[in-house]
Amino acid sequence: MNNLQNGFVTVDSNLVQERKEGNLYVLFGWVFALLSLLFFPILFGAISFFSGYQVFHKRSPLHGIAIMFFAIVGLALGTLYSILVAGTNFI
């Protein structure tokens, strides 16, 4: 009964509080993750990963992890594609 205090259940304020900051990081993260599949995968993948990291800390941990995961996947697939097709990392 540690959560009961004077008859009311205490709720962690971090769980209830909605964080609205970091909207541009979400947009940049997804856009650059998609761009890293086709153009400059190392550059755009790194930018997308950084945006996901910022989303993780400023907005939503789960959404940030998703962006960082797709940034790594986009970087790997984009690099593999550019090596196989053009023989270079910068297509």
Backbone as JSON, one array per atom type, in Angstrom:
{
  "sequence": "MNNLQNGFVTVDSNLVQERKEGNLYVLFGWVFALLSLLFFPILFGAISFFSGYQVFHKRSPLHGIAIMFFAIVGLALGTLYSILVAGTNFI",
  "N": [[0.82, -1.19, 0.0], [2.02, 1.18, -0.61], [1.46, 3.02, -2.58], [-0.79, 4.33, -1.81], [-1.96, 7.27, -0.42], [-3.32, 9.13, 1.96], [-5.78, 8.09, 1.15], [-5.85, 8.43, -1.6], [-4.61, 7.44, -4.77], [-1.3, 7.75, -5.76], [0.13, 9.16, -8.64], [2.67, 8.91, -11.0], [4.02, 11.86, -12.19], [5.44, 12.11, -14.56], [4.41, 10.19, -16.26], [1.84, 11.03, -16.81], [2.03, 13.58, -17.82], [1.96, 15.32, -20.88], [4.21, 15.67, -23.44], [4.99, 18.1, -25.68], [7.07, 19.13, -27.1], [9.67, 19.0, -29.6], [8.64, 18.37, -32.12], [9.66, 18.85, -34.7], [11.91, 17.25, -34.74], [10.79, 14.72, -34.89], [9.61, 14.77, -37.45], [11.9, 15.29, -39.09], [13.41, 13.02, -38.44], [11.94, 10.81, -39.53], [11.77, 11.56, -42.24], [14.48, 11.78, -43.04], [15.28, 9.18, -42.51], [13.95, 7.76, -44.49], [15.09, 9.0, -46.74], [17.69, 8.14, -46.48], [17.71, 5.64, -47.56], [17.97, 6.01, -50.26], [19.64, 8.22, -51.02], [22.84, 9.4, -50.18], [23.43, 7.61, -47.8], [24.98, 7.4, -45.42], [25.22, 10.01, -44.39], [22.48, 10.94, -44.23], [21.4, 8.88, -42.7], [22.78, 9.18, -40.3], [21.89, 11.73, -39.5], [19.19, 11.16, -39.18], [19.32, 9.27, -37.1], [20.32, 10.9, -35.04], [18.14, 12.65, -34.79], [16.21, 10.84, -33.91], [17.33, 10.2, -31.45], [17.05, 12.64, -30.13], [14.26, 12.8, -30.09], [13.76, 10.63, -28.44], [14.66, 11.61, -25.96], [13.28, 14.05, -25.62], [10.59, 13.81, -26.29], [9.11, 11.17, -26.77], [10.01, 8.09, -25.57], [9.57, 5.53, -26.79], [8.85, 6.16, -29.44], [11.18, 7.47, -30.23], [13.03, 5.34, -30.13], [12.02, 3.78, -32.2], [12.47, 5.46, -34.43], [15.28, 5.62, -34.35], [15.92, 2.93, -34.8], [14.92, 2.51, -37.43], [16.51, 4.35, -38.71], [19.03, 3.16, -38.55], [18.53, 0.82, -40.0], [17.84, 1.95, -42.48], [20.26, 3.21, -43.09], [21.98, 0.98, -43.3], [20.75, -0.59, -45.36], [20.66, 1.3, -47.43], [23.38, 1.81, -47.82], [24.26, -0.74, -48.58], [22.76, -1.08, -50.93], [23.78, 1.04, -52.51], [26.44, 0.23, -52.78], [26.17, -2.18, -54.15], [24.88, -1.4, -56.53], [26.06, 0.99, -57.59], [28.67, 0.94, -56.8], [29.72, 2.63, -54.93], [29.58, 4.57, -51.88], [28.12, 6.86, -51.98], [25.43, 7.7, -53.51]],
  "CA": [[0.0, 0.0, 0.0], [2.88, 2.34, -0.69], [0.91, 4.0, -3.5], [-1.92, 5.03, -1.22], [-1.59, 8.37, 0.46], [-4.55, 9.81, 2.36], [-6.93, 7.56, 0.43], [-5.73, 8.65, -3.03], [-3.49, 6.77, -5.41], [-0.37, 8.71, -6.35], [0.49, 8.84, -10.02], [3.91, 9.55, -11.42], [3.69, 12.98, -13.07], [6.08, 11.93, -15.86], [3.56, 9.35, -17.09], [0.63, 11.75, -17.16], [2.39, 14.8, -18.53], [2.15, 15.22, -22.32], [5.31, 16.51, -23.89], [4.71, 18.52, -27.04], [8.26, 19.65, -27.76], [10.39, 18.06, -30.44], [7.88, 17.97, -33.3], [10.51, 18.86, -35.9], [12.79, 16.08, -34.69], [10.01, 13.57, -35.38], [9.51, 14.92, -38.9], [13.23, 15.11, -39.67], [13.83, 11.64, -38.24], [11.31, 9.92, -40.51], [12.13, 11.97, -43.61], [15.87, 11.42, -43.32], [15.38, 7.72, -42.54], [13.54, 7.35, -45.85], [16.08, 9.48, -47.7], [18.94, 7.38, -46.37], [17.6, 4.46, -48.41], [18.23, 6.34, -51.66], [20.68, 9.22, -51.23], [23.81, 9.64, -49.1], [22.93, 6.87, -46.63], [25.73, 7.64, -44.19], [24.86, 11.34, -43.9], [21.08, 11.02, -43.84], [21.19, 7.93, -41.62], [23.3, 9.79, -39.06], [20.97, 12.8, -39.12], [17.97, 10.5, -38.7], [19.61, 8.69, -35.79], [20.38, 12.01, -34.08], [16.77, 13.12, -34.57], [15.58, 9.83, -33.06], [17.89, 10.36, -30.1], [16.4, 13.82, -29.55], [12.87, 12.43, -29.81], [13.81, 9.75, -27.27], [14.83, 12.39, -24.73], [12.41, 15.22, -25.49], [9.19, 13.59, -26.6], [8.58, 9.84, -26.45], [11.08, 7.09, -25.68], [9.24, 4.48, -27.75], [8.93, 6.74, -30.78], [12.6, 7.7, -30.5], [13.67, 4.06, -30.43], [11.57, 3.37, -33.53], [13.18, 6.26, -35.42], [16.68, 5.21, -34.36], [15.98, 1.62, -35.43], [14.76, 2.66, -38.87], [17.68, 5.07, -39.21], [20.1, 2.17, -38.73], [18.13, -0.04, -41.11], [17.98, 2.74, -43.71], [21.69, 3.39, -43.35], [22.56, -0.29, -43.75], [20.21, -0.96, -46.67], [21.09, 2.29, -48.41], [24.79, 1.58, -48.11], [24.34, -1.98, -49.34], [22.22, -0.8, -52.26], [24.7, 1.88, -53.28], [27.63, -0.55, -53.1], [25.82, -3.17, -55.16], [24.45, -0.8, -57.79], [26.97, 1.99, -58.14], [30.04, 0.7, -56.37], [30.16, 3.72, -54.07], [28.68, 4.84, -50.76], [27.39, 8.09, -52.19], [24.65, 7.63, -54.74]],
  "C": [[0.86, 1.25, 0.0], [2.31, 3.41, -1.61], [-0.26, 4.78, -2.93], [-1.43, 6.08, -0.24], [-2.86, 9.15, 0.74], [-5.75, 9.34, 1.54], [-6.86, 7.75, -1.08], [-4.5, 7.93, -3.57], [-2.59, 7.83, -6.03], [0.02, 8.23, -7.74], [1.75, 9.6, -10.36], [3.59, 10.64, -12.43], [4.34, 12.86, -14.44], [5.23, 11.08, -16.8], [2.34, 10.1, -17.6], [0.94, 12.94, -18.06], [2.62, 14.53, -20.01], [3.24, 16.18, -22.74], [5.1, 16.83, -25.36], [5.94, 19.05, -27.76], [8.92, 18.57, -28.61], [9.63, 17.59, -31.66], [8.74, 17.91, -34.55], [11.47, 17.68, -35.91], [12.08, 14.83, -35.19], [9.94, 13.62, -36.9], [10.85, 14.66, -39.58], [13.7, 13.66, -39.55], [13.25, 10.71, -39.29], [11.7, 10.27, -41.94], [13.55, 11.54, -43.94], [16.09, 9.9, -43.28], [14.98, 7.18, -43.91], [14.56, 7.8, -46.89], [17.37, 8.68, -47.64], [18.89, 6.08, -47.17], [18.07, 4.75, -49.83], [19.43, 7.25, -51.88], [21.55, 9.35, -49.99], [23.43, 8.92, -47.8], [23.69, 7.16, -45.33], [25.35, 8.99, -43.58], [23.42, 11.37, -43.39], [20.74, 10.02, -42.73], [21.66, 8.49, -40.28], [22.39, 10.91, -38.58], [19.68, 12.22, -38.55], [18.18, 9.89, -37.32], [19.68, 9.77, -34.72], [18.98, 12.54, -33.77], [16.01, 12.13, -33.68], [16.06, 9.91, -31.62], [17.23, 11.56, -29.39], [14.94, 13.54, -29.22], [12.81, 11.54, -28.57], [13.87, 10.56, -25.98], [13.81, 13.5, -24.56], [10.93, 14.92, -25.64], [8.68, 12.24, -26.11], [9.69, 8.8, -26.62], [10.79, 6.01, -26.73], [9.34, 4.98, -29.19], [10.38, 7.02, -31.17], [13.34, 6.43, -30.84], [13.28, 3.58, -31.83], [12.31, 4.15, -34.62], [14.65, 5.85, -35.5], [16.86, 3.84, -35.02], [15.89, 1.74, -36.95], [15.88, 3.48, -39.49], [18.83, 4.1, -39.47], [19.78, 1.24, -39.89], [18.28, 0.69, -42.44], [19.43, 2.97, -44.07], [22.3, 2.11, -43.9], [22.06, -0.67, -45.14], [20.63, 0.02, -47.76], [22.55, 2.13, -48.79], [24.97, 0.31, -48.94], [23.85, -1.78, -50.77], [23.21, 0.0, -53.1], [25.99, 1.13, -53.64], [27.33, -1.54, -54.21], [25.53, -2.55, -56.52], [25.52, 0.09, -58.39], [28.42, 1.77, -57.77], [30.59, 1.81, -55.5], [29.16, 3.9, -52.93], [27.81, 6.05, -50.99], [26.68, 8.05, -53.53], [23.69, 8.79, -54.84]]
}
